[in-house]
Amino acid sequence: MLPPARDIPLASANVGTVVSVRGSVVDVRFDDRLPPIYTVLHTGHEGRIVIEVLAQRDSRHVRGVALTPTQGLARGMAVQDTGGPLLAPVGRAILSRMFDVFGNAIDRGPALTDVQWRSVHHAPPPLPPMPPPPLAPPFGALPPVLVIPP
């Protein structure tokens, strides 16, 4: 199953070319504009190979890690910039469910409804304030011990 697709107008399509593939590390060249870090790229047959940009090497090259197998990926193949980050479902509907890295349900449960899709690199929610810990007695002070003679 493919990750949730975002509709990209053809006018804003940013297409690059695979320069090198070393295992799951892929270098891509973009002539128009460089995708930002954490952007998702699609390539391969029907866009099934998903790459996340992790570094901008220079003004035309990015380095990313493939999140799917790179079998069949070769130099010179076209790469589509999605223009957005990797998304994951958020909400009460995901409690007690299992998902793959792309947010697809893998627990054979019903399809997701009433969820928001947020970036996996989204800042975490703030922690609620915690009460201060109870005061401990100073070191060396022991509780009184009753000694009763027999």
LINCORFEN-V309339 format. One record per helix or strand of 3 or more residues. SS is the DSSP state (h for helix, s for strand). FROM is the first residue (numbers start at 1). TO is the last residue. If there is no record, write none. Layout:
# LINCORFEN-V309339
<<SS | FROM | TO> <SS | FROM | TO>>
This chain:
# LINCORFEN-V309339
<<h | 10 | 12> <s | 14 | 22> <s | 25 | 30> <s | 39 | 43> <h | 45 | 47> <s | 49 | 56> <s | 61 | 66> <s | 78 | 85> <s | 87 | 90> <h | 92 | 94> <s | 116 | 119>>
